[in-house]
Amino acid sequence: MVDPDTQAGWVAESEDKDADGADCAEDMPLSLRLSIADTLTLGNATCGFMAVYFTTTGILIPHVTGTEVTGMARHSAATAVILILCAAVFDLFDGLVARKLRSSPMGAELDNLSDLISFGLAPAYFVLVYGMVADGAHQRVAAVSAIVVLLAVVLRLARFSVVTVKDGTFQGMPSPFGALTVVSIVLLELPFIATLLAIIGTAWLMVSRVEYPKPRGPLAVAMLAWIVSAMGLLAAWAFDAPGGQLLLQTGCALQLVLGAVIPLFATARRVNNFRDNRREARAAQLP
């Protein structure tokens, strides 16, 4: 048949296949081909969704229906956080793979959408459920703090797409690090007001202009080791191992300390660089 507008022949469906009956990969638009990095990014999104699933089925529904089983909430909470940690691993490696190999043209969009699920929705939902099940918590206030976390990640990801910063740094706390900090605050089981303030402070750091180093080289290895260690701490806590509670609280406290200390080091480095530049400028002006 002939297209009356273009006078071009319409290709029959059977002609789109090769001799073996398979679709010709060459005819697929480049923008629709997933790279290895994109597959890792989709793993990130899957982990975030499953974290929401375990938070709902293992913590929220048993609490609402009054069918809580001893240890079930603990196992589900640990599983949800481990899945967020797995999402952080996928997020770490998809960037490394994309730099070494390649990423599809939609790689950046996939990364932002996956990060929104795993490091925005999942931790915000974790905070919301905490406000519903924890003793002494206020559900509506917890809901507001959960919205703050979600919006902070949305704003951070949107800004990341349009703002160019110097190489090797992030502007504001990275969303994976922020998500882990938020869930660490909840797991610490601090008084409700202290928990709320710490969560809002973390959300502020994510949208702030404080510089954080990108996890590359030795820093990426250190981050991966920290994530694996955190998984071990969560597993020990979930299975009520001797000292598991203390180990988990120690790990959560260390996560909070890192979140607070890293920007201090970054600020100190910026101040030192500013002073060095001023000294060099003054030295250049001397006869």
C-alpha positions as CSV (number, residue, x, y, z in Angstrom):
1,M,0.0,0.0,0.0
2,V,1.0,3.6,-0.4
3,D,0.6,6.4,2.1
4,P,-1.5,9.1,0.3
5,D,0.2,11.9,2.1
6,T,3.9,11.0,1.6
7,Q,3.5,8.6,-1.4
8,A,5.8,6.3,0.6
9,G,5.1,2.6,0.7
10,W,3.9,1.2,4.0
11,V,6.1,-1.7,5.1
12,A,4.2,-4.8,6.1
13,E,4.7,-6.0,9.6
14,S,6.4,-9.2,8.5
15,E,9.1,-7.1,6.8
16,D,10.2,-5.7,10.1
17,K,11.6,-9.0,11.1
18,D,14.8,-10.7,10.0
19,A,15.2,-14.1,8.5
20,D,14.8,-15.8,11.9
21,G,11.6,-13.9,12.8
22,A,13.3,-11.6,15.3
23,D,12.9,-7.8,15.5
24,C,15.7,-5.9,13.9
25,A,17.6,-4.2,16.8
26,E,19.0,-1.7,14.4
27,D,15.5,-0.3,13.9
28,M,14.9,0.5,17.6
29,P,15.5,4.1,18.5
30,L,18.6,4.7,20.5
31,S,16.6,6.4,23.2
32,L,14.7,3.2,23.8
33,R,17.7,0.9,24.3
34,L,18.5,0.2,28.0
35,S,22.2,0.0,28.9
36,I,23.7,-1.9,31.7
37,A,23.7,1.2,33.8
38,D,20.0,1.7,33.2
39,T,19.3,-1.8,34.3
40,L,21.1,-1.1,37.6
41,T,19.0,2.1,37.9
42,L,15.8,0.1,37.5
43,G,17.1,-2.2,40.3
44,N,17.3,0.9,42.4
45,A,13.6,1.7,41.8
46,T,12.6,-1.9,42.5
47,C,14.3,-1.9,45.9
48,G,12.6,1.4,46.8
49,F,9.2,0.0,45.9
50,M,9.8,-3.2,47.9
51,A,10.9,-1.1,50.9
52,V,7.4,0.5,50.8
53,Y,5.8,-2.9,50.4
54,F,7.5,-4.4,53.5
55,T,6.9,-1.3,55.6
56,T,3.2,-1.6,54.7
57,T,2.7,-5.4,55.1
58,G,5.0,-5.9,58.0
59,I,4.5,-2.9,60.1
60,L,1.5,-0.8,59.2
61,I,-1.2,-3.5,58.4
62,P,-0.5,-5.7,61.4
63,H,-0.6,-2.6,63.6
64,V,-3.9,-1.4,62.1
65,T,-5.6,-4.8,62.3
66,G,-4.2,-5.7,65.7
67,T,-2.5,-8.9,64.4
68,E,1.1,-8.0,65.3
69,V,3.4,-10.9,65.8
70,T,6.5,-10.7,68.1
71,G,9.5,-9.7,66.0
72,M,7.5,-9.3,62.8
73,A,7.7,-5.5,62.8
74,R,11.4,-5.6,63.6
75,H,12.1,-8.0,60.7
76,S,10.0,-5.9,58.3
77,A,11.7,-2.7,59.4
78,A,15.1,-4.2,59.0
79,T,14.1,-5.6,55.5
80,A,12.8,-2.2,54.4
81,V,16.0,-0.4,55.4
82,I,18.2,-3.1,53.9
83,L,16.3,-2.6,50.6
84,I,17.0,1.1,50.8
85,L,20.6,0.2,51.4
86,C,20.5,-2.0,48.3
87,A,19.0,0.8,46.3
88,A,22.0,3.0,47.4
89,V,24.4,0.2,46.1
90,F,22.6,0.2,42.8
91,D,22.7,4.0,42.7
92,L,26.4,3.9,43.4
93,F,27.2,1.3,40.7
94,D,25.0,2.7,38.0
95,G,27.0,5.9,38.0
96,L,30.3,4.0,37.9
97,V,29.1,1.7,35.1
98,A,27.8,4.7,33.1
99,R,31.2,6.4,33.3
100,K,33.1,3.3,32.3
101,L,30.7,2.0,29.6
102,R,27.8,4.1,28.5
103,S,24.3,5.2,29.5
104,S,21.2,5.5,27.2
105,P,19.9,9.0,26.5
106,M,17.2,8.5,29.1
107,G,19.7,7.4,31.8
108,A,19.6,10.7,33.7
109,E,15.8,10.7,33.8
110,L,15.7,7.1,34.9
111,D,18.1,7.9,37.7
112,N,16.1,10.8,39.0
113,L,12.8,8.9,38.9
114,S,14.4,5.9,40.7
115,D,16.0,8.1,43.3
116,L,12.7,9.7,44.0
117,I,11.1,6.3,44.7
118,S,14.0,4.9,46.8
119,F,15.3,7.9,48.6
120,G,12.2,10.1,48.6
121,L,9.1,8.1,48.8
122,A,10.5,5.1,50.8
123,P,12.0,7.0,53.7
124,A,9.1,9.5,53.8
125,Y,6.7,6.6,54.0
126,F,8.9,5.1,56.7
127,V,8.6,8.3,58.7
128,L,4.8,8.4,58.2
129,V,4.3,4.8,59.4
130,Y,6.6,5.5,62.4
131,G,4.2,8.3,63.3
132,M,1.3,5.9,63.2
133,V,2.8,3.0,65.2
134,A,5.3,4.5,67.6
135,D,4.3,5.2,71.2
136,G,4.1,8.9,72.0
137,A,4.2,9.9,68.3
138,H,1.7,12.3,66.7
139,Q,0.4,11.0,63.4
140,R,-0.3,14.4,61.8
141,V,3.0,16.0,62.8
142,A,4.8,12.9,61.5
143,A,2.9,13.2,58.2
144,V,4.0,16.8,57.9
145,S,7.7,15.8,58.5
146,A,7.3,13.0,55.9
147,I,6.0,15.5,53.4
148,V,9.0,17.7,54.2
149,V,11.4,14.8,53.5
150,L,9.6,14.0,50.2
151,L,9.6,17.6,49.0
152,A,13.2,18.0,49.9
153,V,14.2,15.1,47.7
154,V,12.0,16.3,44.9
155,L,13.6,19.8,45.0
156,R,17.1,18.4,45.3
157,L,16.7,16.1,42.3
158,A,15.2,18.9,40.3
159,R,18.0,21.3,41.2
160,F,20.6,18.6,40.4
161,S,19.2,18.4,36.9
162,V,19.6,22.1,36.1
163,V,22.4,23.4,38.3
164,T,26.1,22.8,37.4
165,V,28.5,22.5,40.3
166,K,32.2,21.9,40.3
167,D,33.4,18.5,39.6
168,G,33.7,16.0,42.5
169,T,31.1,17.6,44.7
170,F,27.4,17.6,45.4
171,Q,25.5,20.7,46.4
172,G,23.5,19.6,49.4
173,M,23.4,16.2,51.1
174,P,23.0,13.4,48.4
175,S,19.6,11.9,48.5
176,P,20.8,8.3,49.3
177,F,22.8,9.6,52.2
178,G,19.8,11.7,53.3
179,A,17.5,8.7,53.1
180,L,19.8,6.6,55.2
181,T,20.1,9.4,57.7
182,V,16.3,9.8,58.0
183,V,15.7,6.1,58.7
184,S,18.6,6.0,61.1
185,I,16.9,8.8,63.1
186,V,13.7,6.8,63.3
187,L,15.5,3.6,64.3
188,L,17.3,5.4,67.1
189,E,14.0,5.7,68.9
190,L,14.7,9.2,70.2
191,P,11.9,11.3,71.8
192,F,9.4,12.3,69.3
193,I,10.3,16.0,69.2
194,A,14.0,15.2,68.9
195,T,13.3,12.8,66.1
196,L,11.1,15.4,64.3
197,L,13.8,18.1,64.5
198,A,16.5,15.8,63.3
199,I,14.5,14.7,60.3
200,I,13.7,18.3,59.4
201,G,17.4,19.2,59.8
202,T,18.3,16.4,57.4
203,A,15.7,17.6,54.9
204,W,17.2,21.1,55.1
205,L,20.7,19.7,54.5
206,M,19.5,18.0,51.3
207,V,18.3,21.3,49.8
208,S,21.1,23.4,51.2
209,R,24.2,24.6,49.4
210,V,26.5,22.7,51.7
211,E,29.1,20.7,49.6
212,Y,29.4,17.0,49.9
213,P,32.1,15.0,48.1
214,K,31.0,12.5,45.4
215,P,31.7,8.9,46.2
216,R,34.6,8.1,43.8
217,G,37.7,6.1,44.2
218,P,38.6,5.3,47.8
219,L,35.5,7.2,49.0
220,A,33.2,4.9,46.9
221,V,34.9,1.8,48.4
222,A,34.5,3.3,52.0
223,M,30.8,4.0,51.3
224,L,30.2,0.5,50.0
225,A,31.9,-1.0,53.1
226,W,29.7,1.2,55.3
227,I,26.6,0.0,53.5
228,V,27.6,-3.6,53.9
229,S,28.4,-3.1,57.6
230,A,25.0,-1.4,58.1
231,M,23.3,-4.4,56.5
232,G,25.0,-6.6,59.0
233,L,24.0,-4.5,61.9
234,L,20.4,-4.5,60.7
235,A,20.4,-8.3,60.4
236,A,21.8,-8.7,63.9
237,W,19.1,-6.4,65.2
238,A,16.3,-8.2,63.3
239,F,17.3,-11.6,64.6
240,D,17.7,-10.3,68.1
241,A,21.4,-11.2,68.3
242,P,23.3,-10.5,71.5
243,G,24.1,-6.8,71.6
244,G,22.2,-6.3,68.3
245,Q,20.2,-3.4,69.6
246,L,23.3,-1.6,70.9
247,L,25.1,-2.3,67.6
248,L,22.2,-0.9,65.6
249,Q,22.0,2.3,67.7
250,T,25.7,2.7,67.4
251,G,25.5,2.5,63.6
252,C,22.6,4.9,63.5
253,A,24.3,7.4,65.7
254,L,27.4,7.1,63.5
255,Q,25.3,7.8,60.4
256,L,24.0,11.0,62.1
257,V,27.5,12.1,63.1
258,L,28.8,11.6,59.5
259,G,25.9,13.6,58.2
260,A,26.8,16.5,60.5
261,V,30.6,16.3,60.3
262,I,31.0,15.9,56.5
263,P,29.6,19.4,55.7
264,L,31.8,20.9,58.5
265,F,34.9,19.4,56.8
266,A,33.6,20.7,53.4
267,T,33.1,24.2,54.9
268,A,36.5,24.2,56.5
269,R,38.1,23.1,53.2
270,R,36.3,25.9,51.4
271,V,37.5,28.5,53.9
272,N,41.1,27.2,53.7
273,N,40.9,27.4,49.9
274,F,39.6,31.0,50.1
275,R,42.4,32.0,52.4
276,D,45.0,30.4,50.2
277,N,43.6,32.2,47.1
278,R,43.8,35.5,49.0
279,R,47.4,34.9,50.0
280,E,48.3,34.0,46.4
281,A,46.5,37.2,45.2
282,R,48.4,39.4,47.7
283,A,51.7,37.7,46.8
284,A,51.1,38.4,43.1
285,Q,50.5,42.1,43.8
286,L,53.8,42.5,45.7
287,P,56.6,44.1,43.6
